[in-house]
């Protein structure tokens, strides 16, 4: 018997027909003009709404389609991409936007029933999904010191060399500050990714310039002057601490929960001749008292990890670390959605909570301000950098994609896929306005009243 005529071949051919039918039905649920195509591996692309496709989603086969559709979960699409059940070719941001636009209500009832029946049939015969290797499984009470340590290290300790492939030359892992809407279109040439590239000489591209502009903006807001003491809570790889010491003459301390970050930052400070002016420690934000009082405190990109219940302790710790009259810049991602829920866009049991930022939680700017005021802070200014973060993430995704081969030599494919998808989805959130990022400029009042500051913004 010809193998093509065997019962097994017949079943597989039927499953392929069902899978193609599912893709055609899904195509009917997207708005007209969506620049995306779907196909099974080896098939020509199926246009979903006409026009040229900026992105193509390729399903590995009928099994992959079945695992994607059943059981229906909010994380199914992301998990399918992480384990290789689907590939995203072209502009991943287009695929992310289209994935959010699928609307089964565009199908009539017979089509919906057909889609459900076909999905169940494909799932019934599908091989089990390969388990994902990198999943956050934290233990203990949320936002205890031990669990916060585990959560931060889950995200950041994938390797300094990986982040160095696509961050700017100073290794700043937060929203940049662009001069115009062009962002960073330069990308980055392919490299071996062996070690982080140390910042030398002048900035080399738009992202370098935009990150230095952000660092300078923060330093100006803090009114830094030679001889002052600066504390950076959640200092990352130490870019801001070293910049402030070099350009503004401060003496600075950076704290982080990641040992690789602290070691990298200290080594860079020594290389730059700043070792006598800065130091870096692995320290929890709740343990700042032994460091003494500071003229200025800053926290960039750490606020998102604190959690709603711990925000009062976080702002009290920053307040206690400041001398009377001192300034605090809190730079953090916020949600614009007022619905209170576990984790918001971060944390919880969603994709970001499982695979990217375990225990992260977003609050609105208004809620953060209310907690800061209750801690004793005086509000001086609020600045949204939402559009700047969309540009920053666009640059990071482009640079990571340009370094795909080098990245896969440093980390496994699952990590590469996690960051590519996560950053593209986050960029979509900032572009559409469901995510925000804000700098709060706060002051600890002077001993005899409000902080004494110039009448006009000095930055």
C-alpha positions in Angstrom: 0.0 0.0 0.0 1.3 3.5 -0.9 2.0 5.2 2.4 0.0 8.2 1.1 -3.1 6.0 1.0 -2.6 4.7 4.6 -5.2 5.5 7.3 -2.6 7.5 9.2 -1.9 9.7 6.1 -5.6 10.2 5.6 -6.1 11.3 9.1 -3.2 13.8 8.8 -4.5 15.2 5.6 -7.9 15.7 7.2 -6.2 17.5 10.2 -4.3 19.7 7.8 -7.6 20.6 6.0 -9.2 21.4 9.4 -6.2 23.6 10.4 -6.4 25.6 7.2 -10.1 26.0 7.7 -9.4 27.4 11.2 -7.0 29.9 9.8 -9.5 31.0 7.2 -12.1 31.5 9.9 -9.7 33.4 12.1 -8.9 35.7 9.2 -12.6 36.7 9.0 -12.4 38.0 12.6 -9.8 40.8 12.0 -10.6 44.4 11.0 -10.3 45.1 7.3 -6.8 46.2 6.2 -4.9 44.3 9.0 -1.4 43.8 7.5 -1.0 40.2 8.7 -1.1 36.7 7.1 -1.5 33.3 8.7 -0.3 30.0 7.3 0.7 26.4 8.1 4.4 25.7 7.8 5.2 25.0 4.1 1.9 26.6 2.8 1.7 30.0 1.1 0.5 32.7 3.4 -3.3 33.3 3.9 -4.1 37.0 3.8 -6.3 37.8 6.8 -7.8 41.1 5.5 -6.3 41.8 2.1 -3.4 44.0 1.3 0.3 43.4 1.8 1.3 41.7 5.0 3.8 43.4 7.3 3.9 40.3 9.4 3.4 36.6 8.9 2.4 34.1 11.6 3.4 30.5 10.7 1.9 27.6 12.6 4.1 24.5 12.8 1.2 22.2 11.9 -2.3 21.0 12.9 -1.0 20.0 16.4 0.2 23.5 16.9 -3.2 25.0 15.8 -5.0 22.6 18.2 -2.8 23.5 21.2 -3.2 27.2 20.4 -6.9 27.2 20.4 -7.9 24.7 23.1 -8.2 25.3 26.0 -8.6 29.0 25.3 -6.4 31.0 27.6 -5.0 34.5 27.7 -1.5 33.2 27.5 -2.0 30.6 24.7 -0.6 32.8 21.9 2.5 33.8 23.9 3.2 30.3 25.1 2.8 28.9 21.5 5.5 31.4 20.4 7.8 30.6 23.2 7.8 26.8 22.6 8.1 27.2 18.8 4.5 26.2 17.8 4.4 29.4 15.8 6.9 31.7 14.2 6.4 35.5 13.8 8.1 36.8 10.7 8.4 40.4 9.8 7.2 43.1 12.1 6.4 41.5 15.4 4.6 44.6 16.6 2.1 44.1 13.8 1.4 40.6 14.9 0.9 41.7 18.5 -1.6 44.3 17.5 -3.4 41.9 15.3 -3.5 39.3 18.0 -5.4 41.7 20.2 -7.8 42.6 17.4 -9.2 39.1 16.8 -12.9 39.3 17.5 -14.9 36.1 17.2 -18.1 38.2 17.3 -17.4 38.9 13.6 -18.4 35.3 12.9 -22.0 34.2 12.6 -23.2 31.4 14.9 -22.7 28.5 12.4 -19.1 29.7 11.9 -18.4 30.0 15.6 -19.7 26.4 16.1 -17.6 25.2 13.2 -14.5 26.9 14.7 -15.1 25.3 18.1 -15.7 21.9 16.6 -12.6 22.0 14.4 -10.5 23.3 17.3 -11.6 20.5 19.6 -11.0 17.9 16.9 -7.5 19.3 16.3 -6.8 19.4 20.0 -8.0 15.8 20.6 -5.4 14.4 18.2 -2.6 16.8 19.1 0.6 15.6 20.8 1.2 17.1 24.3 2.8 20.5 24.3 6.5 20.6 25.2 6.9 22.1 28.7 8.4 25.5 28.8 11.7 25.5 30.8 11.8 29.1 32.1 8.6 29.6 34.2 8.5 31.7 37.4 7.6 29.4 40.3 8.1 31.6 43.3 7.5 30.5 46.9 6.7 32.3 50.1 4.7 35.4 50.9 4.5 37.9 48.0 6.9 40.8 48.4 8.7 39.3 51.3 12.4 40.0 51.1 13.3 36.5 49.9 10.5 36.4 47.3 11.3 39.8 45.9 14.9 38.7 45.6 13.9 35.6 43.7 11.5 37.7 41.4 14.2 40.3 40.5 16.8 37.7 39.8 14.4 35.7 37.7 14.2 38.6 35.3 17.6 40.2 35.4 20.0 37.4 35.9 19.8 35.9 32.4 23.2 37.4 31.8 24.8 40.8 31.4 26.0 39.9 27.9 22.5 39.3 26.7 21.3 42.7 27.8 24.4 44.4 26.4 23.5 43.2 22.9 20.5 45.5 22.6 20.7 48.2 25.3 22.6 51.4 24.9 26.3 51.8 25.6 25.6 52.6 29.3 23.3 49.6 29.8 20.3 51.7 30.8 17.2 49.5 31.0 14.5 52.1 31.2 12.7 54.6 29.1 14.9 56.9 27.1 14.2 60.6 26.3 14.2 61.3 22.6 14.5 64.7 20.9 12.0 63.9 18.2 9.5 61.2 17.1 12.1 59.5 14.8 13.4 57.4 17.7 16.4 55.2 17.1 16.3 53.8 13.6 19.9 52.7 13.5 19.7 49.1 14.7 23.0 47.5 15.6 25.4 45.4 13.5 25.7 41.7 14.2 28.3 40.9 16.8 29.6 37.9 18.8 27.9 39.0 22.1 30.7 37.7 24.2 30.9 40.6 26.7 29.0 43.8 27.4 30.3 46.7 25.4 31.7 49.4 27.8 30.8 53.0 27.1 33.7 54.8 25.5 33.9 58.1 23.8 30.8 59.9 22.6 27.4 58.4 22.1 27.2 56.5 18.9 23.6 56.5 17.9 20.1 57.9 18.7 19.4 55.5 21.6 22.7 56.3 23.3 21.9 60.0 23.0 18.3 59.5 24.2 19.4 57.5 27.3 22.0 60.2 28.2 19.4 62.8 27.7 17.2 60.9 30.2 20.0 60.6 32.7 20.8 64.4 32.4 17.1 65.2 32.8 17.0 63.3 36.1 20.2 64.9 37.3 18.8 68.4 36.6 15.5 67.7 38.3 17.5 66.6 41.4 19.6 69.8 41.2 22.8 67.7 41.7 25.9 69.6 42.6 29.5 68.6 43.4 30.0 67.0 46.8 26.3 66.0 47.3 25.3 62.4 48.2 23.0 60.6 45.8 21.2 57.2 46.4 19.9 55.2 43.4 17.4 52.6 44.6 17.3 49.8 42.0 20.4 51.0 40.2 20.6 48.3 37.5 24.0 48.2 35.9 24.9 51.6 37.4 24.6 53.9 34.4 22.9 56.7 36.3 25.1 56.5 39.3 28.3 56.7 37.2 26.9 59.4 35.0 25.9 61.6 38.0 29.4 61.1 39.5 31.2 61.9 36.3 29.1 64.8 35.0 27.8 66.3 38.3 30.5 65.5 40.8 28.3 63.7 43.3 29.2 60.9 45.6 26.8 58.1 45.0 25.5 54.7 46.2 23.6 52.3 44.0 21.6 49.4 45.4 20.2 46.4 43.5 19.0 42.9 44.3 21.1 41.4 41.4 24.6 40.5 42.2 25.7 40.3 38.5 24.4 43.9 38.1 26.3 45.2 41.1 29.5 43.5 40.1 29.3 44.8 36.6 28.5 48.4 37.8 31.5 48.3 40.2 33.9 47.0 37.6 32.8 49.8 35.2 33.2 52.4 37.9 36.8 51.3 38.5 37.5 51.2 34.8 36.2 54.8 34.4 38.2 56.0 37.4 35.1 56.6 39.6 35.7 53.9 42.2 36.5 56.4 44.9 33.2 58.3 44.4 30.6 55.5 43.8 29.8 52.1 45.3 27.2 49.5 44.6 25.6 47.1 47.0 23.2 44.2 46.9 20.6 45.6 49.3 16.8 45.6 49.7 15.0 49.0 49.6 13.7 48.2 53.1 17.2 48.2 54.5 18.5 51.7 53.5 18.9 53.1 57.0 22.6 52.0 57.5 23.5 54.1 54.4 22.8 57.4 56.1 21.1 60.5 54.8 21.3 61.7 51.2 20.8 65.0 49.4 18.9 63.3 46.6 17.3 59.9 45.9 16.3 58.4 42.6 14.6 55.2 41.6 14.2 54.3 37.9 12.3 51.2 36.8 12.2 49.6 40.2 8.8 50.9 41.3 7.0 48.3 39.2 8.4 45.5 41.3 7.3 46.8 44.7 3.6 45.8 44.6 0.6 47.9 45.6 0.6 46.7 49.3 4.2 47.6 49.7 4.1 51.1 48.2 3.7 52.8 51.6 6.9 51.1 52.8 8.7 52.0 49.6 7.9 55.7 49.8 8.6 55.8 53.5 12.0 54.3 52.9 12.8 56.9 50.2 11.6 59.7 52.5 13.7 58.4 55.4 16.8 58.3 53.2 16.5 62.0 52.3 17.8 64.9 54.4 15.1 67.6 55.0 14.7 69.6 51.8 16.1 66.8 49.7 14.6 65.8 46.3 13.4 62.4 45.1 12.7 61.4 41.5 10.6 58.2 41.1 10.5 57.0 37.5 8.2 54.1 36.9 5.7 52.4 34.7 2.0 52.9 35.5 -1.3 51.7 34.2 -3.9 54.1 32.9 -6.7 51.6 33.7 -8.4 52.3 37.0 -9.8 48.8 37.4 -8.0 47.3 40.4 -6.9 43.8 39.7 -4.1 41.4 40.7 -1.0 42.5 38.8 -2.6 44.6 36.1 -0.3 44.2 33.1 2.4 42.8 35.3 2.5 39.9 37.7 -0.5 37.7 38.4 -0.9 34.5 36.4 -0.7 36.2 33.0 2.1 35.9 30.4 4.2 38.7 32.0 3.8 37.3 35.5 4.8 33.8 34.5 7.6 34.4 32.1 8.9 38.0 32.5 8.2 40.0 35.7 6.9 37.7 38.4 5.1 39.6 41.2 5.2 42.9 39.3 2.3 45.1 39.7 1.2 48.4 38.2 -0.8 51.2 39.8 -2.0 54.5 38.3 0.0 57.7 38.7 -2.8 59.1 40.8 -2.5 56.2 43.3 1.2 56.5 43.5 1.0 60.2 44.2 -1.5 59.6 46.9 0.8 57.1 48.6 3.8 59.4 48.3 1.9 62.3 49.9 0.9 60.1 52.8 4.5 59.2 53.3 5.2 62.9 53.8 6.4 64.0 50.4 5.6 67.3 48.7 4.7 67.0 45.0 6.7 69.3 42.7 6.2 67.9 39.2 4.8 65.0 37.2 6.0 64.3 33.7 4.7 61.5 31.4 7.3 59.9 29.1 4.8 57.5 27.6 5.5 58.2 23.9 9.3 58.0 24.7 8.9 54.5 26.1 7.1 53.3 22.9 10.1 54.6 20.9 12.6 53.0 23.4 10.9 49.6 23.1 10.8 49.8 19.4 14.6 50.4 19.3 15.2 47.6 21.8 13.2 45.1 19.7 14.9 46.1 16.5 18.4 45.8 18.1 17.6 42.5 19.6 16.3 41.1 16.3 19.5 42.4 14.6 21.5 40.4 17.2 19.3 37.3 17.1 22.2 34.8 16.3 24.4 36.3 19.0 21.6 36.3 21.5 20.9 32.6 20.9 24.5 31.8 21.6 24.3 33.5 25.0 20.8 32.4 26.1 18.5 29.7 24.8 15.9 30.3 22.2 13.1 30.5 24.7 14.7 33.5 26.5 15.2 35.3 23.1 11.6 34.7 22.2 10.4 35.9 25.6 12.1 39.2 25.4 11.2 39.8 21.7 7.5 39.2 22.4 7.4 40.9 25.7 9.0 44.1 24.5 6.9 44.2 21.4 3.7 43.8 23.4 4.8 46.5 25.9 5.5 48.9 23.1 2.0 48.3 21.9 0.7 49.1 25.4 2.5 52.4 25.5 1.6 53.3 21.9 -2.2 52.8 22.5 -2.1 54.4 26.0 -3.0 51.5 28.3 0.5 51.9 29.8 2.2 55.0 31.0 5.6 55.9 32.5 6.0 58.9 34.7 8.6 60.8 36.6 7.4 62.1 39.9 9.6 64.9 41.3 9.0 64.9 45.1 10.6 66.8 48.0 11.0 66.0 51.6 9.9 69.2 53.4 12.4 71.3 55.2 12.5 71.1 59.0 10.5 74.4 59.3 8.1 74.1 56.4 7.9 73.2 52.7 11.1 72.7 50.7 12.6 76.0 49.5 13.1 75.8 45.8 13.2 78.2 42.8 9.9 79.7 41.6 10.2 78.3 38.1 11.1 74.8 36.9 14.9 74.7 36.8 15.3 71.6 34.6 
